[in-house]
Amino acid sequence: MSQADLSIHGQVSRTDATELMTAPTFSVAAKKMAMWLFIIADTATFAGCLVAYGFIRNATPDWPRPFHSISNVLVMTLVLLTSSLTMLIAERHAWMGDKAKAFRWTMITAVCGIMFAALHLREWIGLIGEGATLFHNPWGTPLFSSLFFSITGLHLLHVTGGVVALIAVGLRYRGGRYNADDLEITGLYWHFVDLVWMFVVPLVYLLNLSH
């Protein structure tokens, strides 16, 4: 084998080794894998909070049922479910290469998130107006207020973070600094936030409707 052949063979071997080293684990990009790991860890956090809430609720005989209507919660849920749909549409347009429509639908998703947060704060203001605080409420055990504001506040914090991420990633995507894969990764987080709300509603709201 000539010196030129050996040089070419060495270059090919180094290229193969480099590709092997940079190949994503389990054929999943590193950024997407990081998001999945974050979602798994965050799922454990929410699961722990909801399980603890269930145990405390069942162990407290005078647990209050302060909600007379869930119309506001139904509107919040509809808005959040709609935001998941708009995010899917944004991802679809991104993979089709239609950057303008992908950005537009991403911003619509962010607006839905802002609407959800506003409706949530409106509900909080109503409860606070009735005398509920983090450590006190007029209906019975103070633990109700502590758990309610903690669980819904944690979810609201995630929604707020998601809105910020949607706007930031959307603007960078429109500017060419991010691609469709980055938009999809942000969508994974947003769909996770929506899914968590589907567990919060029955446990925190529906089970606490007044008779």
Secondary structure, 3 states (H helix, E strand, C coil): CCHHHHHHHHHHHHHHHHHHHHCCHHHCCHHHHHHHHHHHHHHHHHHHHHHHHHHHHHHCCCCCCCECCCHHHHHHHHHHHHHHHHHHHHHHHHHHCCHHHHHHHHHHHHHHHHHHHHHHHHHHHHHHHCCCECCECCCCCCHHHHHHHHHHHHHHHHHHHHHHHHHHHHHHHHCCCCCHHHHHHHHHHHHHHHHHHHHHHHHHHHHHECC
